[in-house]
């Protein structure tokens, strides 16, 4: 029901990617080293290195690239799967949201330009909101850090809960909402604890907050709540398509440019 009625406007095609990914793909993207200890690595009997997929940007981009440059009428391409993922979490909790093995929906889209990718990004965020509204969850959409995924624009969907692991900063008079990690620029626990004390009850100074446009009413006050991440959308740009040469052929018939990705 959720996949059909709530996700239908995305018009994405379903597929299933291999859970076992060769190290060469991750080395090609640069994430073999960047992803860190959460990446579960292993070798086959010949000594060839692999990992169990925590996420599948390398696999999907390599697949799209294998079909050669796309043309405008074939774009955008939207592909998704619902499959098992593996991450060696530092603090696996509750066996559901922070397990080492879990089932997750991941969708990847490929576009001819940034504007088209942004349009799909907004569609994905709207689909998440429809799903969580239908489930009756008390959630917020917050600015987030892209981490090892890459890209420079991302939002998390966080269910508000005292047992949550993430600290979320929000303005009581405006629309500013962010994971506190984006303000600190680090996931260091001591730094995050200090930031919670520093921001809680302080005046909102975020230039993009809607309270800035209502100067006569004064700036809003920042507050901090805890949340559990239940979804995230990324605007990845050309980070992976450049690595794997996932291209599209522009109308002049000669120029080939990297596809813009969102997920």
N, C-alpha and C positions, 0 to 999 in steps of 0.2 A: 504493500500500500504506500509506504513512504517513498520507495524507489519510483513507483509508477506515477502516482498523482502529484507528488511534491517535486519530483525531479524532471518531469516531462518537458518543461520549457527549454531545458538545456539541449535536448535532442542529441544526446551522446550515444555512441555505440559501445557495447560491452565487449570486453575481451579478458583473457587470462594470461598474465605474464609469468615466466619461470621464477620460482622462489630462489633458486640458486643462481647467483650472478658471478661471472668471471672477474677476477681482480683487474684485468686489463681495461675493462670498461670504466671502472671506478678510478683507476690511475689516469685514464685519459681525461676524465672530468676534473681530476685533482682532489676528489673527495676520499680516496683511499686513505690518505693521511689526515685530511681535515676532519673527517667524521669522528675520529677518536675511538675510545674504548667501547662505545655503544655498538659499533659495527662488529657483528659476530663473524669471525674469519675461520676458514678451515682449508685443508689441502686434500686433494685426491691422492690415489696411490702413486701417481706419477710426480707428485710434488707441485702440481699446479694449484695456484691460490684461487679461492672463491670466497664469497660472503653470502650470508642469508639476508635477503632483501629487507631493509628497514623502511625503504621507500624506493620508487622505481623510475626516477627521472632518466637514468642512464639507459635502462632497458627500453623504455618507450621511445626515447629519442633515437636510439640506434635502430629500432624497428622502422620508424617513420623515414629515417634517412636511407634505409635500404631500398626503398621504393623509388628513389631518385627525386629530383626537384619536382615540386608540385606546381600546378598552374592555378590562377586565381579562382576559376570555377570550382575547384576542389576544396577550397578553404572557406571557413575554418574547419579543421579536423578536431573532433572531440571524442576522446576515448576514456573509458573508465573500467575499473574492476573492483570487486569486493573480494579480498583475499587475505591470507595470513601474512603478517609482518613479524619481524624479529628485531629486537633491540636489547642489548645488554644494559638495562637500566641500572643506574647507581642505587636507586631506592625503589624497587618494585613494591607497589602497594595495592592492597585490596584484590589483586588478581584480575582487575578489570581495566582500569585506565592507565596503570603503570606496570603492566605485566611484561615479561620478556617475550612472550608470544601472544599476539592479539590479532583480531580481524578488523580490517579497516577498509573504508571506501576511499579510493584515490582516483581523481579525474585529471586528465592532462589535455590541454588544448593547444593548437598550433595555428598561427595567424600570419597574415602578410605584413601587418604593421602594429605599432603600439596601441593605436586607438581601438582597433578590433580586439586586441588582447584585453584591453581595459573593459570593453563592453562585456566580454565573456566573464571576466573577473567579477563584475557587478552582478551578472546573472547568477553566478555561483553563490555569492554572498546572499542574494535574495532567496535562493533555494534553501540555503541553510536556515535563514530566518523563518521561512514558511514551515520547514520541518520542526524546528524547535517551538514555534508558536503552536503548531498542531499538537505537540506533545505536552504543552502546558509548562514548559521549563522556565524558570526564572534565570535568564541569561543576559549577557551584554556582549556587544561586538567591540573589540578593543584593538588599537594599534599594537603591533607585535614586532619582535625581532625575527628576521628570517633565518638566522643561525647558519648551519651547514647546508641548508637548502639553497641559499643564494637568492638573488633578486634584491630589490630595494623597496618593496612595498608588500605588506602582508597584514592581514587581520586575523585574530583568533576569536573564537566564540567560546565564552566562558560561562559555565553555570555557577551562579553564586552559591557558595557553601563554606561554612566555617572550617571544614576539613580539607579544603582546597590547598594546593601547593603553591599557587601563583598569587602574588599580590597585585591588585588592580587599582589604578589611580583614576579617579573621575572628578569632574567639576560639578558642583551642585547647581550652577546657574547656566551651564553651557553644555556643549556636545563633546567635550574632550574626554576620551576614554583610552587608557593605555595600560599595557602590562608594564609594571615598574621596571622590568629589564631594559625596555627601550629608553628609559630616562637615565639609567645608570650606565648602560653600555657594557654590562657584565652580568654573569650569573653567579658571581662570588657571593656566598651566603652572608658574610659579614657586611659586604657593601650593600646588599639588598636590605638587610635589617636596618642599617643606618639610613638608607633612603626612605624606608617606611616612616621612621621617626621624623625625618626632615620634611617630607611632603605632606604628611597627615596634618590637616588643619591650616596649611599655608595658603597664601593667595595664588590663584591660578595665573600663571604668566605665559601660558602657551599661546603663541601668536595666532594659531589656527582655530582656537576655541571660539564658539559663537558668542561667549560672554564679552569678548573684546569689542564686538560691534555694538554693545549696549553699555558704553562707558558711563552714561548717566546713572545707571543702576549699580555701578561698581563691579569690580571683577569678582568672579565666583571663588569659592573656597574648595580646596582639594580634599578629598577623602580617600581612604583606602579600604577595600574589601578583598576577601579571598575568593578564589574561583578554581573550578576544575575545567581544564580545556577539553572541549568535545568536538571541535572542528577548527580548521584553519585554511585560509585561501592565500595563494601566493601569486604575485606577478613576477615571473622569472626572467623576462626579457629574452636575450639571446645567449645566455650563459651556456646552456647545454646544446643548443642547435649549432653554435659555432664549433664546439668541440667535436660533434659527431657529423657535421656538415649536413644537417637537416635544412634544406633550402627550398625556396620557391623561385620560379622563373617569372620575372617581371614582364609586363606587356610588350616591351621592345624585343622580346625573344632572345636577348643576349645576356642581360644582367641577371645574375643569380644572387639572391640575398638570403641571410639566415632568417628562419621563421621565428616569430615572437611567441613565447610560451606563457601560459598561465596554468595554475593547478589548484 
